[in-house]
Amino acid sequence: MIKNEKQYDAACRRIEDLLKVVGNETPSNDVNFIELDLLSDLVADYEEVKYPVKEPILSDVIKLRMFEMGINQNKLSDLLGVSPSRISEYLSGKSEPTLQVARNISRKLNINASVVLGV
């Protein structure tokens, strides 16, 4: 178990060193492979506690998807069938979409329903 940041940093440095000598062709019974596997698990466990990944915020996910699709708020408004001002409210976090709009966001922007519904 990694107990503090100093141990975490040392484990990360050792992982970097091991990655230079362990590759896809390295047998799973190789001492370096085993050490890398163990250290990786320990680091992952520490990071889950110390640096948890937060659930995405709907407005951030929509903005990212808009960027990926190359669309602006007006085009998103047309796509979802809501007013541009309503889109602005969703993006600023001032308003949550109705269930029908949430379904459209999930389907048309290909965003997981659990993110859209905040569950």
C-alpha positions, 0 to 999 in steps of 0.5 A: 500500500502506498501511504504518502506522496513521497512513496507515490512519487518513488513508485511512479519513477520506478514504473517509468524505469520499468517501462523502458525494459518491459514490453509486449514481448516480455514474459509474464513471469519476468521479474521486471514484468511482475514488479511493474504489474504490482507497482501499477496496481498500487499506484492505481489504488492510491490515485483512486483515493487521492485523485478521484475522477469527478463526474463530468458536468453536462455543460462541459460535455456539451461544449466538448461535443459541440467542438468535436462536431464543429457546431455553434450554439445556433446550430445546436439550437436547431439540432435540438429544437430549442431556442438559442437562449435555452442552449445558453442556459444549459451551457451556463448551468442556469437551467437543466434540460427537460426530459425530452430535450435530455433524450435529444441531447443524448441521442443527437450528440451521442452523450451517455444518458447517465451524464445527461440525466446526472445519475 
